[in-house]
């Protein structure tokens, strides 16, 4: 049974007052909840939930594949739209599917891809607005760049790339709007189908790779290979989860720098620091603030009993600012080198797109700082990150 509501005023993490979920107000609420305990009462879509607020307890819960597996949540909430993927499975099947579908997201392939492809994609977009002197960097850049990169990495035709943003967010929105989510999944599948058929028809030594479609077509592990529907399902899943979170991560990183102009000036002078600073940027304002899970059976989370069917909110933004782990956690500090950051998770469901996400953010920031001198935020209130689950700015009005 749920405990009595805690002392802090309750905020619905899905439908609450947007102003209470914006900027530092959101983190102030999490700070109050963290002071109350490691597992506190919360609200999601008007329903009772439990919120994990502290680093150690969240880290343990994320890694607990036996007592608190992630697969059943994805199987219930998104699998009907995406299909069966490594997200919605656990155990041996999860590991096999993850290995067969994400080989081109590993560190070395991403480093090769980044060297050849990511900066030109960033520059191509910046070319379109560099002479304008101002605009909204969400519309101009962050809502396009990660989706163009993911499309190129996947091996999809460029002519569809300005529809990837809508498809990704519509698929993620399937639990609240099934019809729109299924329509977006069908449109993305229709885009994938010709490219997949072409790769199936080519001998392995004539495939156009190394891209993710080519890798998935040829991947084999212990005699297991992927069929076409498994490939389509993973394209839908990787696009929806990967590009959307990178979009918010890039937006949050830009917000961090635009509201800390001394840090931005330092990175202009020392661009080699950008890569090492990305973890601090993503610690301070992660693109996933809280990640909902459903307990698939009666279990124990953060030392307390949780009943089957209860929502548990993985408080990533709260844990990333846990004062038990980080000194002055609310301070954005380029000299911090945080190693205990839960933005991408740990364990078997650790985000496989971590290397590509960080490469995009690093290169995107580098190119914007190099090419937009005097970059300045013109409306801080409008630019504050919003939301609790997917979290990021909806506008970044700037001049340069």
ABEGO torsion letter per residue (X at the ends): XBBBBBABBBBBAAABBAAAABEAAAAAAAAAAAAAEABBBBBBGGBBBBBBABAAAAAAAAABAAABBAAAAAAAAAAAAAEBBAAABBEAAAAAAAAAAAAAABAAAAAAAAAAAAAAAAAAAAAAAAAAGEEBAAAAAAAAAAAAAAAAAAGBBAAAAAAAAAAAAAAAAAAABAAAAAAAAAAAAAAAAAAAAAAAABBAAABAOBBAAAAAAABBBGGBBBBAAAAAAAAAAAAAAAAAAAAAAAAAAAAAAAABAAAAAAAAABAAAAAAAAAAAAAABBABABBBBBBABBBBBGGBBBBBGBBBBBBAAAAAABAAABBGAABBBAABBBABBAAAEBEAABBAAAAAAAAAAAAAAAAAAAABBGBBBABAAAABBBEABBBBBABBBBBX
